[in-house]
Amino acid sequence: MAPGRNGETPEPRKAVLRKLWAPEDDEGKRGGLIDEVLALWFPAPNSFTGEDTVELHTHGSRAVVAATLEALGRLEGLRMAEPGEFTRQAFANGRMELTQVEGLADLINADTEEQRKQALRNMGGAQRSKLEGWRQELLSALAHTEALIDFGEDADDVTADALRGAVTKVRVLRREVENQLSDGGRGEVVREGVRVAILGPPNAGKSSLLNMLAQRPAAIVSPIAGTTRDVVQVTLQLGGLPVLLSDTAGLRESTDDPIEQQGILRTLGEARRAQVQLWVYDATDPPTRAAQLDTVALGAGAARSAGVDGAADEALGEGAVLGEDASSAVQLLVLNKLDLLHSPGLLHSPAEPTGTSGSAEMGAFPWSPLLARERQYHLSCTTGEGVQPFLDALSQMIASKYGASDREAALITRARHREHLRRCADALEAFEQYAGLGDSAPLDLAAEEIRIAANELGKITGRIDVEELLDVIFRDFCIGK
């Protein structure tokens, strides 16, 4: 890079225009002009990595970029960075903690507004501040407990008071940790997407609904029962969140086709994993309790005939049933084929009780007794009637359940966070049990449980023993970050 007119180096953190030349060749001949660039100089430690850094902003053609990289590669001591190497160096130099690194990775990969907001909060240190505050509370409780081990025999009254103080700190903190663990996986859902499964009997219009929501023919639609064999998935954005929408094989009484049997088994598994279940039935024949239970039981029977009894039982036991309190997933009933009803013009808000709006005909509008009416939606995938109100309601429900809105931001955004917090909560519970033994309390064991809990928090932020984890995290970064 050519110096300024007076040979000076660029002023730190100020963009300057420079000519970029190729280095001399082996014979000492000066290389040619590559480009005119904007150059920025960031001396250590005030740079992203904490080391001396130069940024070159070139024109973006492939030829310019290739020539620039080739020229830089000929300079001694320079090489291409590995994916995530800049960020890893920033972590190693104390410029970022591990949750901030993860936040940066999430921001780079964010597809939706909620993902962007959550990533920015974490990159800015929201997770780190909360976790470090908890860790400091635990270190304070640990110091009091260890002081009791050293000096407690000389002052019984002081011992009791100090132990009660440590127990109070730990009890309050354990409740906070457990509250985060029972958050319904909000943070993970924002990162990974809301799993929405379309379930129901054959020929109810499940594939048509998937295609309508995806706005493309993602699934084959046919009047032949058993057309959908495998789980068909599409990704949408609803309520600012990523949504993984799955069309599944219809649950029916009998099938001799082993492939369809496996498809039904996968349907039951998808129902178990889903955060939202969309049960699709024919609007001309809304499901009753007996009919719906028969449908699922028969579907499980088909799965069992494939030689997978345990898996079918597990799926049934964990929410593959439609009805109030039948599943931990949010359940919505979609009554499709509204165009086949005699009076399709009677469509109205599902939240509006029938027979209360002055129309005597509305009392005949078909509903199912399995769910509250505000969770039932009448629509036609053929004419499009009722689809937009249903889509608006689904988006609002997903946003209110998993979006941040005015609530405290989710602390847990990855499976490893949840695992470390669970171990932390277990250690704090063990401390309380030891401390509850009174005069015979084994203070050394109690102190060790606090130390374990504090270390688990430190592992989340990267303060404690995370070397094996770093390769996994940084390998998913893009080159140059």
N, C-alpha and C positions, 0 to 999 in steps of 0.2 A: 504494500500500500504506500502510495507516494505521500511524503509529508506535506505540510502546508507550505505556503510560499516562503516562509522563514525557517522551514525545517522543523517546526514545532510538532510535538505529538498532540493529538486531539485533546480538548478539554474534557475532563471526566463528565459522563452522563449528559453529553451534548452532541446532537447529531451534526456531523460535518460532511460536506461533499468531498470525495476523494476519487482519484483514478486508481484502479486496481490493475496491477501489472503481474504478468507471470514471472516467476523467479528465473534467475540465470540458469542456462543449461550447463552440461558437464564441461563445455569448452569456455565457459565464462561469458557466453553471449547473452545479453539481456533479452528477456522474453517480451512478447508483444502485449499490447493493451487488451485487457479482458473486458472491462466495463467501467462505467462511472457509477459509484456506489455511495450510499449513506453509511457512514461508520460511526459506531458508538463505543466508547471506551469506559469500562466499569472496573476500576481498581479494587482489589481486595481491601477490606472484607465486605464492601458494599455492592455485592453482586448476588445474583440468584444462587450461585454455588458457594459463595464466600471466597472465591479465588479470582485472580485477574481474568477478565473476560472481555472479548471484543465481539461485537455484533456487526455483520456486514449485510446491508440491505441492497441486494442486487436487483436488476430487472429479471423477471421470472421465467425467461425462456429456458428450455431444456439445455440449449447450447451454452448459455451463460452459466447456468448452475453447474453443468458438467465441467466446463473449463475452470470455474472457481474451485471446485472440489479437487480437480486434478492438480491445480497449482498449489493448493494448500497441502495436498498429500506429498508433495515433493519437498516440503520444508521439514527440517530435522525436528523430531519431537512431536510432530502432529500426526494424528490418525483419526479415523471416523469414530464417533462415539457409539457405544452399544445402546440398544433401546433402554431408556430410563436412566442412563449413566449420569446425566446432568443432575437429575433429581436425587439420585442416590448419593452423589457427591454433596449436594445441599444437605441431605440428611446426615451424612457422616460429619459434616462441618458444623452441625448444630443449627443450621438455618431453618430446618423444618423438623417436626416430629412426625411419627409414623401415621397418625390419623390425618395430619395435614397432607402428607404424601398421598394417602388414599383419597382424600378429598380432591386433590389435583387430578388424579387418575380418573375419578368419576366425572369431573368437570370436562376433561378432554373427551370423554365418551358420552356425555349427556345428550339425549335426544329430545327430552321433554322439559317443560318449564319447571316442574317440581324437582326433577333430577338436577337441573342447573342450580336451583335455590339451595337444595340440600348440600350439593357439592361445595358451593361457595361458603356456606356456613362452616362446614368442616375444614375446608382449606384455610379459612380465617381463624381457626383455633377454637370453635365452639365446643367440640368434643373434648379437645385437650384441656381446656379450662375446667370443665366439669369433672373430668376424671382426675386431674391433678389436685383439685380441691378435695375430692374424696380421699385421695392418697395421702394428702397432708393431714387430714383428720385421723386417718388410721395410724400414721407415724406418730402423732401426738398420743393416741391411745396406747400405742406400743411402748412409747417412752415411759408413760405412767406405769404400765404393767411391769416393765423390766425394772423400774425403780423399786417397785414393791418386792421384787425378787431379791434385790441387793440390800434394801434397808427396812423391809416390812416388819421384821421381827422386833425392831427397836421401838415401833410406834403402832400398836394395833389399831388405834382410832384412825390414824392417818391412812393405814392400809385399807381399812373398810371404805373410807371416803374416796380414796383414789380409785379403788376398784369399782365402786359405784359410778364414778365419773366416766371411767373407761367403758363400762357396760352401757351407759346411756348413749355415749357417742356411737358405739358400735350398733346399738339397736336402731337408732335413728337412721344411720347410714344403710343398714341392711334393708330397711323398709324402702328407702329410695332406690336401692339396687333392684329389689324385687318388683317395684313399680315399673322400672324400665324393662325388666324381663317379661312383664305381662302386657307389653304395649301392642300385642297383636302383630308384631313383625313389621311395623310401619316403615321403618328405615330400609329394611331389606326389600320390601315390596316396591318402594320408590326406585331403588337401584335396579331390581331384577324384573319388575312388572307384576301386575295383578293377574293372577291366573283365573280365567273365566271359562268354565266348562259348559257346553251346550249338551243337555241330556234329555232323554225321553224315549218313547217308543218309536218304531220305524214309521216312516211316511208322515211324520208330524210337521215336517218342514225345517228340520234342524240345519241341514246343509243350505237350504234357501236363506235362512236367517244369517248364517255365516257369510254367505256371498253378499247379502244385502248390507251387512255391517262393514264388510271389507271393501265393498264397492268394486268387486271384481269376481270372476268365476273361480274361486279358489277350490271349491269342492264340487264334485259331480252330483247333479240333481237328477233323480230318476224315481218313478213310481214303484220300482221293484224293491221290495224289502231286502235289506242287507247290502244295499249298494255301497254304503260307507263301511269299510272294514277296519281301517287303521285310523288313528287320531290325526285329523287335519288341523294345522295350526296357522294362524295369521297374527301379525302384530299390528295393533292400533294405538292411537293416542286418545284417551278419554279423560276428561277432567284434569288435563295437564299431566297425566301419568301414563306410563307405558302399560299396555294391556296385551296379554297373551291369550287369544281367543281360540278355543279348541272345539272342533266339531267331532262328535264321537259316534260310534256304532250304536244303532238303536237296540234297546232292550226288548227282546221278544221271547215268546213261549218256547219255541223249539227251533233248532237248526242243526242239521247234520254236517254242515260245512265247518271243518276244523279251523279254517282261517277266520270265519266269522265268529266262532267261539273265542278265539284269541282276541278278536276285536272287542267283543263284549267284556272280556276280562280287562282290557285296557281302558274301556269306558268306566268301569268301576274304580280302577286305580286313579283315573283322571278326576273323577268325582271326589275322591278322598283328598287329593292334593289341592283342589281348587279353593280359592278364597271366595269366589262368587259362582253359584250354580244357577244356570238358566234352564229351567225345565220347560220344554216345548211340547204342547199338546194341541190336538185339533180343537178349535173353538166350538165346533158343533157337538163336542163330547168332552166337556171338562172332566178331569180325573176326580174320582172319589177316593177315599182312604183305601178301601178294599182293592180297587182297581190299581191304584199306584203301587201298593205293597205287592200285589200279584205281579206287576210288571217287573219290579226290581228283583223279586224272588225268582221269577222265571229266568231273568237275565243271569242271575247268579248261578242258577241251575245249568244254564248253557256253559258258563265258565267252568263249573265243576266237571262237566262232561269232558272238558279239555284236560282234566287231570290236575287242576290247580285249586283244590278245595280250600286250603288255608288262605290263599290270597283273596279268593272271592269272599270268604267270611270276614276277613280283615276290612275289605273295602266296604262291605255292608255295615259293619260295626262302626265305621268311622265316617258316616255321613252320606252314603249313596241312597238316601231315602228323602222324599219330599214331604215337608210338613213342619209345623211350628216346633222349634227346639229339636228338630231331628238331626241337625248338623251344626258344626261350628262355623260353616260357611254361610255367607249371605245368600238366601234363596229367593229367586224371583220366578213367577210362573208366567210364561208367555203362551197365550191362547191364539194360535196362528190360524190362518185360513178364514179370516173374518169375512172375506168376500163370499163365502159359501152360506153365511147366515141369511135368513130371509130379510132382515132389516139392518143392513150394514150401516145405515145412516144414524143408528142409535149410539154410535161410539161416543164415549164420554170419559171424563177423568176417572181413572181407577179408584182415586181416593173418595169419589162421590158416592155415597150409599145409594143403592137402587131404590126407586120409589119415593125419593124425597125432593125431586126437582119439579114436581108438578106434572110429570109425564107418567101416566099409568102403564105405558108400554115398557118403561125401563125396568120394571120389576122382573120381566122375562129375560133380561140380558144374561147370558150364561156366565156363571162364576163357579169356582171350585171351593169346596169347604176346607181345603187343606191349608190355605194361607190367608192372611188378612187381605182384604180387597186392595189396600194401597200397595200391595206387592204383586198384583196381578195386572197384566197388560194384554189388551186385545189388539191385534194387528193383522195385516195381510202382507205377506212378502210378494204376492202377485201384483197387487195394486199399489202398495206402498202406504196404504192407510194405517195410521197409528204408529208407523215406524219411527218418525221423528220424535213424538212425545216419549216413546219408550227409550230412545237413544239419549234424549235430554235427561230423563230420570236416572238412567244407568250412569251417565257421566257425573251427575250431581251426587249420586250415592257413593261412587268410587272416590270422588274428590273429598267429600265430607268425612269418609272413613279413613282414608290413607293420606290425604293431603295435609300439609302443615297448617294452613290457614292461620288462626291466631293461637294455636296450641304451641307448647314448647317443642322445639325441634327434636326429632328422634335422635337418641344417643347411639343406638345400635343400628349400624348400617351393613354389617357383615356377619357371617356365621361365626367367625373367630371372635368378634366382640362379644357375641352372646355366650359363647363357650367360656371365655375368661370371666365374664360377669357372673355366670352361673357358679363357677368354681369359687369366685370371691364370696358370693352369698353363702355357699356351703361352709366355707372357712369361718365366716362371721357367725353363722349359726352354731358351729362347733365351739367357738370361743364363748358364746353365751351359755352353752351347756356346761362347759368347764367352770366358768365364773359362777354359775348358779349353785355350785357345790359348797359355797360358804367357806368356812375355815379350812376345809380340806381341799379347796380348789387347787389343782396343779397349775400354778401360775406359769411355769416354764412351758407347759403344753398350750396354755391359753395364749401366751405371747407368741408362740410359733404359729398359731392359727391367724393372728393378726398380721404377722409377717407374710404368710402365704397370701392372704387377701390383698395386701398392699402390692405384692409382687405381681399378682394377676392383673391389677389395674395398670401397673407399670408396663406389662407386656402389651397392653392395648396401644399405649402411646409410643412404645418403642424404647422405653427407658431400661427395660429388663429383658435380656436373653431373647433376641429376635433374629439372630444372624441367619438361621435356617429359613426364616420367613421372607427375608429380603429378596432373595432370588426369585421367589414366586411373585412377589408384588411388582418388582421393577421390570420383569421380562414382558409384562403386558403394556408397558409404556411405548409410545411411538419414538422412533429415532429422532434425536434432537431435543428431547425433553427428559 
